[in-house]
Amino acid sequence: MTYASARTGTLSRAELLALIGTQPRVPLAYLPTPLDEAPRLRSALGTNAPRILIKRDDQTGLALGGNKVRHLEYRLGDMKRKGADSLVVTNVAQSNHARLHTALASKFGLTSYIIKIPSAKDEPINGNLLLDHILGAQIIEAPNNDAATIDLLLNSLIADLEADGHIVYNVPHDPFSMIAGSIAYLGATVELLDQLNALQSAATHIFLAAGNSAAGLALGGKLLGAPYVVHPVSVSHDRASIESSVCKSANGAAELLGIDIRLEPSDIVVHDEYVGERYGVPTKAGIDAIRLLGRTEALILDPVYTAKACSALIDQVRTGAIGPTDTVVFVHTGGLPITFAYAGEILGGLRQEENA
């Protein structure tokens, strides 16, 4: 497979930043995050490997960082606009999303509630769940992982809090919350392009775990005429679902900002072939990526998100879909705390490879 992107931008960087600037934002992240060369990784992938740059969005600060810190800058702006004093999230024990919302609440004097969905990583308490406890989350155990049950519990909690006079930010369902990440990564697009310009380079491919961050980078690239193709790598759902969710998030942001251009499925290259058994279950290719990045660039990947995303990049290089004339940016979206909850799987995979 070969990829190509040729398009003309409709906005300047200044115009895009001005549009983004109409939305309330509270600075949180350490920006700009570094854009690092990965020469030893490139060498390990062989003579036909592309130039590889790592966008270190694992280094955004705030309770061990991650891409969602950028999202939270806009989500917190919206919380302040709405006068919220509490926030509620629903997620599993090792959720980066839950950890960072808890950190946000701690830092800004809000009360955070996590409706914790049962998972295989509830015990022992470590990784993100340990940090949730340290940061002071009010953790409510859901009886099962049925979506209707979770929604009933969420609605009941919010109703009780509101009856007590609290203004609650419903993170899973607030309309702005759903597109805050895309708005944030429109700004990150400008940051990345400025860094590439400083290197006198241009990216042809961007790989990262699928989600709102990928949506913002894809829409931002389209609006600014950037020559790269964004590759959202699924860690759970099929290609059609990812295409739909990425475009929905990007286009929600475009509509809010008064931008006429829309992101289409043909604008992105979604990969669902690296999910493996299911969400939260490490893959052999992901463990191999953890080993390779750790031993070439001292870069730590987590087995749930970044390892699967990076395994896609590695495979696309090894199969020749991406070659030596390309420049690839891998967006490291964080997730470091998850790694400690998967010690057994990671060590088992490393030992299996070493004994092969």
Disulfide bonds with the S-S distance in Angstrom:
none
